[in-house]
Amino acid sequence: MRLARSLLDAGAIGRLHLMAWRVVGQLVPLSGTFSGTPWRQRPGYRGGAHLDAGVHNVAQIRLLCGDAAKVHGAIQWANSTIDAPSDLTLNLEFDSGAIGNYTASYPELAVPREPNEMRMYGTDGVLVLNGARGERRVTLHRADGSHERHTFQGIDNGYHGELRNFADAVVHGEPVVGTIRQSFTNMLTILRGLDSAEKGTVVSLADLADGASGVSGVPLWRPRGASGLFDGLPGSHTVSSDQADGGEA
């Protein structure tokens, strides 16, 4: 995501006008596992898996697309093993003027392998984020048909950076990027999407933006003293490119 954000900031795909992200995976709570934690199965835990996983996905959306001004949601109940909606779709209007759709589904039945990839469409290109556990890929598709693929191995999905940021804040007084406000905003985005689904109307998110910071969404953190984008962070990074676009990322 750090690379994707830097490419967007550099105007690699021009003006972002559309984001599309679909996440689908079987969910059957099992005792002794993350999904089987008792408090997650209580009726009072609104949203179920969409609140559990959705807050992290909203954080990614906000990091790359900025804050959303409006949300229109829809839900379906198609999983008898959980006491929460299995399906959630959010149509988003961002502060930038771009629009987006985030759809997540957690059925009890096994589903075919899904790409579960996030795509950002710009006026000059397309950015695709995908990959499996332990490997992540960011592919830049340019308007001339060429593409540039970045593959990351051994990354930790941001945990190392989160702890480094906190340590730098304690020891050196650096600002904390992953604030409580950021997490609260991610949660409320999901909850207001559920509000929208239940009310059948568009719900405003305008009050969630941190106007005091002057930054829409989540700021991009860099390690203290780092000059490069990945200095001091775990994992490896390789790049490949092709002049002729093969189509799929």
Secondary structure, 3 states (H helix, E strand, C coil): CHHHHHHHHCCCCCCEEEEEEEEECCCCCCCCCHHHCHHHHCCCCCCCHHHHCHHHHHHHHHHHHCCEEEEEEEEECCCCCCCCCCEEEEEEEECCCCEEEEEEECCCCCCCCCCCCEEEEECCEEEEEECCCCEEEEEEEECCCCEEEEEEECCCCCHHHHHHHHHHHHHHCCCCCCCHHHHHHHHHHHHHHHHHHHHCCCEECHHHCCCCCCCCCCCCCCCCCCCCCCCCCCCEEEEEEECCCCCCC
